[in-house]
Amino acid sequence: MSDSNITVLFSDVNTMWVLIAAALVFFMQAGFAAVEAGFTRSKNAGNIIMKNLMDFSIGTPLYWFVGFGIMFGTQSAIFGGIDLFTQGDYTAVLPEGVSFFAYFIFQTVFCATAATIVSGAMAERTKFSSYCVYSAVISLIIYPVSGHWIWGGGWLSQLGFHDFAGSTAVHMLGGVCALIGAAFLGPRIGKYGKDGKPKAIPGHNIPLGALGVFILWFCWFGFNGGSTVSMTNGGAELAGIVFFNTNLAAAVATLGTMIITWIRYKKPDVSMTLNGSLAGLVAVTAGCDAVNPWAAAVIGIFSAFAVVFGIEFVEKVLKVDDPVGAVGVHFCNGFLGTILTGVFASNDWLAANDMTRGYFLGIQFLGAFSTMAWGAVTITITFFVIKKTMGLRVTREEELSGLDLPEHGLVSSYADFQPIFAHMSAPSTNDKAIVGKVDVDDAVPVQIKTPKNPIASDVKMTKIEILVKQERFELLKEAMLEIGITGMTVTNVLGCGVQKGKPEYYRGAVQEITLHPRVQVEIVVSTIPVKTVVETAKKVLYTGHIGDGKIFVYDVENVVKVRTGEEGTLALQDDEQY
């Protein structure tokens, strides 16, 4: 094979690797959408999906229009330059063996990720139109400028600042924008009590949130691994190290978060542990190429503490309502990971880059604080202008109803929760109703049967209402059948007794579970003694613990069987008894 053919092969391999990584980073949008939707309430799920769809769709053309030029132009160390529709020559900034458009799309998906982070912290009360505006500003100017400093040959990169895949450039920047945005908005209605203490507002679909975390974890191999932008000349070996460190830090952070919440809240917190996985991924992103595996594990441990106490600090001390924990995950751990890269960078890496640890650590601090300041100032101006012009927050009525309906005309994101009249299907072609009206007797036939052994209609009838724990229902049902009960009405309900429930915790905030899930069983009897039903139910339900259940007994004046028109005790009998 000739040298020219080898060069072409290497170029194709590197370009293909960057394209695969770009596809993985794009798929992170699905992960973020699932996490955000799962960690918030169902009445806002459609709005959240729409926002995650639009921040990528808005950011993509804007980054093509001017963002890439600002980020990778060579006008100055502060600002890359204006290059409308990216027509310039960027050969000098392209990684070896990577085509221009492959690198362009790879950078585009990174830009969209920064805007997505902000959405979660501002969920459930932001105007959709306002969201589109500030998302555009992030993609158009905020991210490209700081990105130029870090990755585009700007002043921070010239000083030796190192952010391999975006702990600062993407995550901390998005996190600081999220923090300021949530502060501008104010907390959701009902988030804080009169005493100022936060109240838990749990997400409606934790499994969906978990699926989002797994998607993000998987895609992070493209986020970090793809940042090698090469599979040749040692690139494959570096990618292996990056993959290993990325996975190790995330796993250790997950374990650490679980243990911390288990100790603090007496139970391992599911939502916080899922955030812990993301925290480890964010923290190791800056230095996943520069640290040894043991250091990646230590970074994971630090990130576990950072996400738990960061989320608690934001919610309890700053009084900033962040529904998904985006500030704790991205801002706190983006900053932490950047600094810990300076602390734990291997000696070999420092020697290869001709830096002392003290100098490198100082540059990492400088880069983190500079990016933080840039993001904070520009996004504050953006939110201030939006708030004073078009408004940033929805009305109280819209927030209480959920944003799906007032913002998008969506009755519910979940079809099973829609009112039946909202999407009634057309009648079947076999229905007589299609060809004309029919008599009521034909439409609703009634069969009247005369009992073989008439029962006196003046027998006393009693309704027995039993509230039972869900796990005891089957036992109760079997016991009722054994004593001859043949009819019952069963409903899933929420309720509490005198004890008012036991407080639980959701991401560190007290979740007062005053309404417990219960099953309500209603039975009407006439021939079976009420005492028999009550004593049987008590025997089955009793465990000796508070909350075993309650039994209510009511007099019943009358019962009417709709099908036959029978009343009284006759309406309570099975046809088989006739």
PyMOL commands that set and color helices and strands:
alter all, ss='L'
color gray80, all
select helices_A, chain A and resi 3-38+42-72+91-93+100-121+128-150+155-159+167-185+206-228+235-265+270-285+293-317+326-344+347-352+357-388+396-401+404-408+415-417+420-423+432-434+440-443+470-482+530-541+568-572+575-577
alter helices_A, ss='H'
color red, helices_A
select strands_A, chain A and resi 461-468+489-495+503-506+509-512+516-525+549-556
alter strands_A, ss='S'
color yellow, strands_A
deselect
rebuild
show_as cartoon
